[in-house]
Amino acid sequence: MPADALRELLRGLDVLSGELPEFDPGAAPADPTALFTEWLLGAVAAGVPEPHAMTLSTVDAQGDPAARVLILKGLDANGWKFAVHGESPKGRELAGRGRAALTFYWPLQARQVRVRGPVTGESAERSAADFLARSPAARAGALLGLQSRPLQDLVERDEATRKSLERVGREPGLVPPEWTLYALRPESVEFWQGDGDRRHTRLNYHRNGEGWDKCLLWP
Ligand SMILES: Cc1cc2nc3c(=O)[nH]c(=O)nc-3n(C[C@H](O)[C@H](O)[C@H](O)COP(=O)(O)O)c2cc1C
């Protein structure tokens, strides 16, 4: 497609359209976890596809950023949980810098949430429990420990995956020691409610000791 036509097509696509929810920041709870849970459940109820998919952003030792989509595994007093293989690029970046950012977007409601702060690995027991709750196919892939390495061809992928799946069948309790459940304990959480007229409502929570300060942001 010529670049001009693509530009026109992009310009014509809808964004922030349809019936969007109201967000009253004055009524927001004191803790961002409660508001995040409310928005996540709202996305689930509205039928947003894969509402637990989020972008995880990390930085390498040179300061170069990288981002990829992962699945949110849980949320508790320790923070937002996700699991990675420690030998993957993101695993090395998380271990090296100890900080990350998460971004959620729920288009049916034009809602974005941004979470950033330090990350810590959960206990070996919790990481193992997360791993063993994955499907056999997901475990087989992770047991190879080759994520993001160069691949010769798809036959090599399929052969290695088949063998790994057989191994999972023989040894269902196998857990790669590098598998790590991480918790991101936010320093800030920003809630963005989009508006068709671009009068977006943004509320930022910033950690202050054991509590949170809240402030509105310009759209
Ligand atoms: C919806 C979706 C969910 C994904 N979930 C995971 C996941 O839970 N764990 C994972 O390692 N990769 C997941 N991926 C793949 C990652 O985006 C990424 O390609 C992979 O983890 C390699 O990233 P890295 O090279 O930065 O380490 C998912 C991708 C998508 C689109």
The ligand as an ORCA input file, in Angstrom:
! r2SCAN-3c Opt
* xyz 0 1
  C      -1.259    -11.660     24.680
  C       0.185    -12.065     24.876
  C       0.536    -12.699     26.051
  C       1.850    -13.088     26.274
  N       2.163    -13.664     27.469
  C       3.443    -13.977     27.743
  C       3.804    -14.502     29.028
  O       2.969    -14.648     29.944
  N       5.107    -14.834     29.231
  C       6.064    -14.653     28.265
  O       7.237    -14.949     28.529
  N       5.764    -14.126     27.062
  C       4.480    -13.784     26.767
  N       4.161    -13.249     25.538
  C       5.255    -13.067     24.555
  C       6.035    -11.811     24.887
  O       5.340    -10.661     24.405
  C       7.470    -11.801     24.275
  O       7.397    -12.033     22.893
  C       8.398    -12.840     24.894
  O       8.168    -12.953     26.292
  C       9.868    -12.502     24.650
  O      10.184    -11.268     25.270
  P      11.703    -10.823     25.581
  O      12.522    -11.165     24.369
  O      11.600     -9.330     25.777
  O      12.156    -11.521     26.810
  C       2.844    -12.839     25.283
  C       2.484    -12.181     24.117
  C       1.171    -11.786     23.911
  C       0.814    -11.058     22.624
*
